[in-house]
Amino acid sequence: MDQVAEAAGVSRATVSRVINGAPSVDSKIREMVQRAIAETGYVPNVAARSLVTRRSNSVALVISEPDRPDNHSFLNRIFTDPYFGRITAGATSALRPHDIHLVVIPTDSTDHHQVVRYLRQGHVDGVLLISSHEQDTLPRQVHDLGIPAVVSARPTSPIAVSYVDVDQRLGARLAAEHLLNRGCRALATISGPLDIPSGLDRLDGYRSFLATRGFPTVPSIEGDFTRAGGEAAARQLLTDFPDIDGLFVANDLMAEGALRVFQDLGRRVPDDIAVVGFDDSSAALDCRPLLTTVRQPVEEMAAEMAEVLMAHIATPGRLPRSVTFQPSLVIRDSA
């Protein structure tokens, strides 16, 4: 910093103000200092700045999943499910311009105490929390730490925390409406896990709308949001209800699995069975035929989570806020 000050012909304090973005510095002096920084190759000492600002310039993306007997399967899903990649990309796009780094932390309840300890030690300035299952205690634990946090969906318990979500029920209604408009009358669904609010909301939204259209009971098989889970649910569904002609699948990965089963069993899509997914992820484009699906703008939602979190970090004590995005129907070949 002394070398930068000498090269620019200003004081060390002025260099510090320019580096820290102080608005009181004259624009010509700022340009001189920035030119001197480029000439000398100066890079601020992040550790030293953190001591002064009490900021780490890092944010944790904590992905909290239910306990699973096979931890490898849990990690495999995180790194192969397009949803988590889209969340990471969206959050990074909002944080990168502010030189804030994203630290990805997968966890289940067996190591919540390690995550809480890590957060308490000040390694990050805030938390983007992907929490979906009803019994997850981590949102409450993070809230009680007092660290700025934003949750990826409406919390299942009353907590004063900001969250970003999509209107799940409306998305399911769009799927039901589209299948009815195609002339489908033997309708069914492969739901998501029913201990997850999004799984419940999508199932309820689908069934509730169809009930108003004269379908009081709609067959449902519970899935697990994986491709293999979609295959198993589709086989069970066709065994129990062989005449179905319209199917809503609660995410694209399961829909991809279901389409494989229909192909194996000689059921033509959409001629014999029309299929609608949910997400509009890369899996929808891997399907054959290409999957008609309900789009939730995951990248935009994750970027909004990051923006809300940065506002909480900049203004401690800021009141929680909620943001709900609207889904849309993307029509392709499967329905």
C-alpha positions as a Python dict, from the first residue, in 0.01 Angstrom:
ca = {
    (1, 'M'): (0, 0, 0),
    (2, 'D'): (294, 234, 71),
    (3, 'Q'): (430, 164, -277),
    (4, 'V'): (89, 245, -430),
    (5, 'A'): (74, 570, -233),
    (6, 'E'): (423, 668, -350),
    (7, 'A'): (344, 585, -713),
    (8, 'A'): (20, 785, -702),
    (9, 'G'): (166, 1073, -502),
    (10, 'V'): (-99, 1049, -230),
    (11, 'S'): (-116, 939, 132),
    (12, 'R'): (-153, 582, 247),
    (13, 'A'): (-491, 679, 399),
    (14, 'T'): (-614, 796, 58),
    (15, 'V'): (-514, 465, -99),
    (16, 'S'): (-709, 287, 176),
    (17, 'R'): (-1019, 497, 110),
    (18, 'V'): (-1004, 421, -264),
    (19, 'I'): (-964, 46, -202),
    (20, 'N'): (-1259, 46, 36),
    (21, 'G'): (-1480, 243, -204),
    (22, 'A'): (-1518, 558, 5),
    (23, 'P'): (-1739, 803, -191),
    (24, 'S'): (-1556, 1110, -58),
    (25, 'V'): (-1247, 1061, -277),
    (26, 'D'): (-1212, 1298, -574),
    (27, 'S'): (-1261, 1116, -905),
    (28, 'K'): (-923, 1230, -1046),
    (29, 'I'): (-741, 1111, -734),
    (30, 'R'): (-932, 783, -751),
    (31, 'E'): (-815, 732, -1111),
    (32, 'M'): (-455, 807, -1010),
    (33, 'V'): (-468, 552, -730),
    (34, 'Q'): (-634, 288, -948),
    (35, 'R'): (-367, 341, -1213),
    (36, 'A'): (-94, 303, -949),
    (37, 'I'): (-261, -16, -822),
    (38, 'A'): (-253, -160, -1175),
    (39, 'E'): (111, -57, -1228),
    (40, 'T'): (236, -200, -899),
    (41, 'G'): (23, -516, -914),
    (42, 'Y'): (-108, -449, -565),
    (43, 'V'): (-366, -696, -426),
    (44, 'P'): (-539, -618, -92),
    (45, 'N'): (-464, -856, 194),
    (46, 'V'): (-801, -1021, 244),
    (47, 'A'): (-718, -1148, 593),
    (48, 'A'): (-610, -801, 705),
    (49, 'R'): (-922, -642, 557),
    (50, 'S'): (-1140, -897, 734),
    (51, 'L'): (-991, -792, 1068),
    (52, 'V'): (-1096, -434, 1000),
    (53, 'T'): (-1431, -488, 828),
    (54, 'R'): (-1530, -801, 1026),
    (55, 'R'): (-1642, -948, 695),
    (56, 'S'): (-1521, -1267, 531),
    (57, 'N'): (-1660, -1185, 185),
    (58, 'S'): (-1795, -1540, 177),
    (59, 'V'): (-2148, -1680, 189),
    (60, 'A'): (-2244, -2039, 269),
    (61, 'L'): (-2483, -2232, 45),
    (62, 'V'): (-2605, -2495, 292),
    (63, 'I'): (-2794, -2785, 134),
    (64, 'S'): (-2983, -2966, 410),
    (65, 'E'): (-3131, -3304, 320),
    (66, 'P'): (-3317, -3567, 525),
    (67, 'D'): (-3109, -3841, 688),
    (68, 'R'): (-3029, -4115, 438),
    (69, 'P'): (-2873, -4454, 511),
    (70, 'D'): (-2644, -4413, 210),
    (71, 'N'): (-2449, -4089, 243),
    (72, 'H'): (-2290, -4148, -98),
    (73, 'S'): (-2636, -4138, -262),
    (74, 'F'): (-2707, -3808, -87),
    (75, 'L'): (-2389, -3647, -221),
    (76, 'N'): (-2443, -3804, -562),
    (77, 'R'): (-2787, -3646, -587),
    (78, 'I'): (-2654, -3303, -491),
    (79, 'F'): (-2392, -3309, -766),
    (80, 'T'): (-2609, -3471, -1035),
    (81, 'D'): (-2955, -3319, -981),
    (82, 'P'): (-2981, -3018, -1218),
    (83, 'Y'): (-3176, -2824, -952),
    (84, 'F'): (-2874, -2782, -725),
    (85, 'G'): (-2650, -2680, -1013),
    (86, 'R'): (-2900, -2413, -1115),
    (87, 'I'): (-2919, -2284, -757),
    (88, 'T'): (-2539, -2258, -740),
    (89, 'A'): (-2516, -2084, -1078),
    (90, 'G'): (-2787, -1832, -994),
    (91, 'A'): (-2642, -1742, -654),
    (92, 'T'): (-2290, -1713, -795),
    (93, 'S'): (-2406, -1479, -1072),
    (94, 'A'): (-2538, -1235, -811),
    (95, 'L'): (-2247, -1266, -566),
    (96, 'R'): (-1951, -1259, -807),
    (97, 'P'): (-1980, -888, -904),
    (98, 'H'): (-1945, -805, -534),
    (99, 'D'): (-1635, -1027, -491),
    (100, 'I'): (-1828, -1255, -257),
    (101, 'H'): (-1739, -1625, -267),
    (102, 'L'): (-1984, -1912, -232),
    (103, 'V'): (-1900, -2201, 2),
    (104, 'V'): (-2115, -2511, -67),
    (105, 'I'): (-2193, -2720, 242),
    (106, 'P'): (-2403, -3040, 203),
    (107, 'T'): (-2545, -3165, 533),
    (108, 'D'): (-2802, -3384, 703),
    (109, 'S'): (-2903, -3387, 1068),
    (110, 'T'): (-2611, -3611, 1164),
    (111, 'D'): (-2368, -3324, 1115),
    (112, 'H'): (-2584, -3017, 1180),
    (113, 'H'): (-2371, -2946, 1487),
    (114, 'Q'): (-2062, -2917, 1267),
    (115, 'V'): (-2237, -2675, 1032),
    (116, 'V'): (-2363, -2462, 1322),
    (117, 'R'): (-2014, -2452, 1473),
    (118, 'Y'): (-1866, -2347, 1137),
    (119, 'L'): (-2120, -2068, 1099),
    (120, 'R'): (-2078, -1950, 1458),
    (121, 'Q'): (-1700, -1916, 1408),
    (122, 'G'): (-1753, -1639, 1152),
    (123, 'H'): (-1621, -1814, 842),
    (124, 'V'): (-1906, -1665, 636),
    (125, 'D'): (-2110, -1346, 645),
    (126, 'G'): (-2446, -1511, 574),
    (127, 'V'): (-2628, -1828, 473),
    (128, 'L'): (-2833, -1933, 172),
    (129, 'L'): (-3019, -2233, 311),
    (130, 'I'): (-3168, -2500, 86),
    (131, 'S'): (-3401, -2678, 326),
    (132, 'S'): (-3701, -2877, 214),
    (133, 'H'): (-3813, -3140, 462),
    (134, 'E'): (-4062, -3071, 737),
    (135, 'Q'): (-3859, -3202, 1030),
    (136, 'D'): (-3543, -3007, 944),
    (137, 'T'): (-3421, -2821, 1255),
    (138, 'L'): (-3142, -2634, 1076),
    (139, 'P'): (-3348, -2327, 975),
    (140, 'R'): (-3433, -2267, 1341),
    (141, 'Q'): (-3072, -2325, 1449),
    (142, 'V'): (-2939, -2080, 1189),
    (143, 'H'): (-3205, -1826, 1290),
    (144, 'D'): (-3106, -1856, 1654),
    (145, 'L'): (-2741, -1786, 1568),
    (146, 'G'): (-2843, -1438, 1454),
    (147, 'I'): (-2647, -1472, 1130),
    (148, 'P'): (-2810, -1322, 815),
    (149, 'A'): (-2991, -1598, 627),
    (150, 'V'): (-3234, -1656, 341),
    (151, 'V'): (-3423, -1985, 293),
    (152, 'S'): (-3504, -2136, -46),
    (153, 'A'): (-3871, -2205, 31),
    (154, 'R'): (-4148, -2110, 267),
    (155, 'P'): (-4040, -2237, 612),
    (156, 'T'): (-4246, -2521, 754),
    (157, 'S'): (-4245, -2363, 1102),
    (158, 'P'): (-4303, -1998, 1192),
    (159, 'I'): (-3957, -1838, 1183),
    (160, 'A'): (-3879, -1471, 1124),
    (161, 'V'): (-3654, -1537, 823),
    (162, 'S'): (-3651, -1417, 463),
    (163, 'Y'): (-3734, -1672, 194),
    (164, 'V'): (-3774, -1703, -182),
    (165, 'D'): (-4016, -1954, -336),
    (166, 'V'): (-4226, -2028, -642),
    (167, 'D'): (-4604, -2064, -638),
    (168, 'Q'): (-4599, -2446, -630),
    (169, 'R'): (-4975, -2491, -629),
    (170, 'L'): (-5020, -2265, -932),
    (171, 'G'): (-4755, -2463, -1120),
    (172, 'A'): (-4942, -2788, -1054),
    (173, 'R'): (-5265, -2624, -1164),
    (174, 'L'): (-5102, -2522, -1495),
    (175, 'A'): (-5009, -2887, -1551),
    (176, 'A'): (-5361, -3010, -1472),
    (177, 'E'): (-5523, -2747, -1692),
    (178, 'H'): (-5301, -2836, -1986),
    (179, 'L'): (-5375, -3210, -1957),
    (180, 'L'): (-5750, -3140, -1945),
    (181, 'N'): (-5726, -2913, -2248),
    (182, 'R'): (-5557, -3197, -2437),
    (183, 'G'): (-5862, -3415, -2366),
    (184, 'C'): (-5706, -3637, -2099),
    (185, 'R'): (-5965, -3788, -1866),
    (186, 'A'): (-5787, -4072, -1682),
    (187, 'L'): (-5549, -3854, -1484),
    (188, 'A'): (-5281, -3944, -1230),
    (189, 'T'): (-4967, -3802, -1073),
    (190, 'I'): (-4627, -3905, -942),
    (191, 'S'): (-4578, -3675, -646),
    (192, 'G'): (-4262, -3562, -476),
    (193, 'P'): (-4173, -3677, -123),
    (194, 'L'): (-4464, -3593, 104),
    (195, 'D'): (-4238, -3477, 390),
    (196, 'I'): (-4131, -3187, 168),
    (197, 'P'): (-4359, -2879, 138),
    (198, 'S'): (-4304, -2851, -237),
    (199, 'G'): (-4407, -3215, -279),
    (200, 'L'): (-4723, -3160, -76),
    (201, 'D'): (-4808, -2828, -245),
    (202, 'R'): (-4770, -2966, -597),
    (203, 'L'): (-4986, -3268, -514),
    (204, 'D'): (-5250, -3056, -344),
    (205, 'G'): (-5252, -2796, -621),
    (206, 'Y'): (-5302, -3065, -886),
    (207, 'R'): (-5574, -3252, -700),
    (208, 'S'): (-5757, -2941, -580),
    (209, 'F'): (-5787, -2799, -929),
    (210, 'L'): (-5901, -3130, -1077),
    (211, 'A'): (-6162, -3163, -800),
    (212, 'T'): (-6320, -2839, -922),
    (213, 'R'): (-6336, -2992, -1272),
    (214, 'G'): (-6519, -3307, -1171),
    (215, 'F'): (-6230, -3536, -1071),
    (216, 'P'): (-6277, -3592, -696),
    (217, 'T'): (-6012, -3867, -674),
    (218, 'V'): (-5682, -3870, -862),
    (219, 'P'): (-5444, -4166, -831),
    (220, 'S'): (-5103, -4077, -691),
    (221, 'I'): (-4775, -4260, -630),
    (222, 'E'): (-4514, -4096, -408),
    (223, 'G'): (-4171, -4050, -567),
    (224, 'D'): (-3838, -3924, -437),
    (225, 'F'): (-3735, -3664, -699),
    (226, 'T'): (-3483, -3905, -860),
    (227, 'R'): (-3481, -4065, -1204),
    (228, 'A'): (-3488, -4414, -1052),
    (229, 'G'): (-3774, -4311, -826),
    (230, 'G'): (-3970, -4196, -1130),
    (231, 'E'): (-3916, -4530, -1301),
    (232, 'A'): (-4035, -4727, -999),
    (233, 'A'): (-4339, -4505, -947),
    (234, 'A'): (-4437, -4524, -1315),
    (235, 'R'): (-4425, -4906, -1314),
    (236, 'Q'): (-4637, -4916, -1000),
    (237, 'L'): (-4883, -4664, -1145),
    (238, 'L'): (-4933, -4861, -1465),
    (239, 'T'): (-4978, -5181, -1266),
    (240, 'D'): (-5247, -5026, -1045),
    (241, 'F'): (-5407, -4795, -1305),
    (242, 'P'): (-5328, -4926, -1656),
    (243, 'D'): (-5573, -4694, -1833),
    (244, 'I'): (-5425, -4356, -1736),
    (245, 'D'): (-5391, -4112, -2027),
    (246, 'G'): (-5260, -3800, -1851),
    (247, 'L'): (-4976, -3780, -1598),
    (248, 'F'): (-4827, -3495, -1396),
    (249, 'V'): (-4483, -3576, -1256),
    (250, 'A'): (-4359, -3350, -977),
    (251, 'N'): (-4011, -3297, -1120),
    (252, 'D'): (-3832, -3347, -1451),
    (253, 'L'): (-3589, -3614, -1332),
    (254, 'M'): (-3875, -3841, -1227),
    (255, 'A'): (-4056, -3763, -1553),
    (256, 'E'): (-3747, -3873, -1746),
    (257, 'G'): (-3755, -4204, -1557),
    (258, 'A'): (-4128, -4244, -1621),
    (259, 'L'): (-4083, -4185, -1995),
    (260, 'R'): (-3825, -4465, -2008),
    (261, 'V'): (-4077, -4703, -1853),
    (262, 'F'): (-4352, -4603, -2096),
    (263, 'Q'): (-4113, -4660, -2385),
    (264, 'D'): (-4013, -5003, -2250),
    (265, 'L'): (-4380, -5101, -2214),
    (266, 'G'): (-4480, -4975, -2556),
    (267, 'R'): (-4695, -4687, -2432),
    (268, 'R'): (-4674, -4399, -2679),
    (269, 'V'): (-4620, -4046, -2547),
    (270, 'P'): (-4822, -3832, -2590),
    (271, 'D'): (-5066, -4046, -2795),
    (272, 'D'): (-5135, -4301, -2519),
    (273, 'I'): (-5015, -4102, -2218),
    (274, 'A'): (-4952, -3728, -2207),
    (275, 'V'): (-4680, -3633, -1955),
    (276, 'V'): (-4606, -3298, -1787),
    (277, 'G'): (-4308, -3243, -1557),
    (278, 'F'): (-4202, -2967, -1320),
    (279, 'D'): (-3882, -2756, -1312),
    (280, 'D'): (-3781, -2702, -1677),
    (281, 'S'): (-3433, -2831, -1599),
    (282, 'S'): (-3179, -2981, -1840),
    (283, 'A'): (-3347, -3318, -1776),
    (284, 'A'): (-3651, -3193, -1970),
    (285, 'L'): (-3434, -3160, -2281),
    (286, 'D'): (-3280, -3503, -2226),
    (287, 'C'): (-3624, -3665, -2243),
    (288, 'R'): (-3753, -3833, -2556),
    (289, 'P'): (-3995, -3699, -2650),
    (290, 'L'): (-3894, -3354, -2523),
    (291, 'L'): (-4075, -3288, -2199),
    (292, 'T'): (-4359, -3042, -2156),
    (293, 'T'): (-4301, -2900, -1809),
    (294, 'V'): (-4379, -2629, -1558),
    (295, 'R'): (-4090, -2386, -1540),
    (296, 'Q'): (-3973, -2251, -1208),
    (297, 'P'): (-3705, -1986, -1269),
    (298, 'V'): (-3448, -2143, -1035),
    (299, 'E'): (-3152, -1930, -1144),
    (300, 'E'): (-3348, -1608, -1097),
    (301, 'M'): (-3480, -1731, -761),
    (302, 'A'): (-3128, -1813, -639),
    (303, 'A'): (-3000, -1474, -755),
    (304, 'E'): (-3284, -1308, -566),
    (305, 'M'): (-3193, -1507, -256),
    (306, 'A'): (-2838, -1376, -285),
    (307, 'E'): (-2956, -1016, -333),
    (308, 'V'): (-3184, -1036, -29),
    (309, 'L'): (-2901, -1187, 176),
    (310, 'M'): (-2656, -914, 75),
    (311, 'A'): (-2913, -655, 184),
    (312, 'H'): (-2940, -826, 524),
    (313, 'I'): (-2560, -834, 558),
    (314, 'A'): (-2531, -465, 469),
    (315, 'T'): (-2813, -364, 705),
    (316, 'P'): (-2821, -578, 1021),
    (317, 'G'): (-3164, -592, 1179),
    (318, 'R'): (-3343, -553, 847),
    (319, 'L'): (-3696, -698, 857),
    (320, 'P'): (-3746, -1037, 687),
    (321, 'R'): (-3911, -1040, 346),
    (322, 'S'): (-4061, -1304, 121),
    (323, 'V'): (-4048, -1321, -258),
    (324, 'T'): (-4272, -1556, -457),
    (325, 'F'): (-4200, -1617, -825),
    (326, 'Q'): (-4465, -1719, -1077),
    (327, 'P'): (-4433, -2048, -1268),
    (328, 'S'): (-4508, -2086, -1639),
    (329, 'L'): (-4587, -2377, -1870),
    (330, 'V'): (-4328, -2473, -2135),
    (331, 'I'): (-4501, -2680, -2404),
    (332, 'R'): (-4288, -2932, -2591),
    (333, 'D'): (-4364, -3279, -2731),
    (334, 'S'): (-4472, -3497, -2439),
    (335, 'A'): (-4810, -3326, -2384),
}
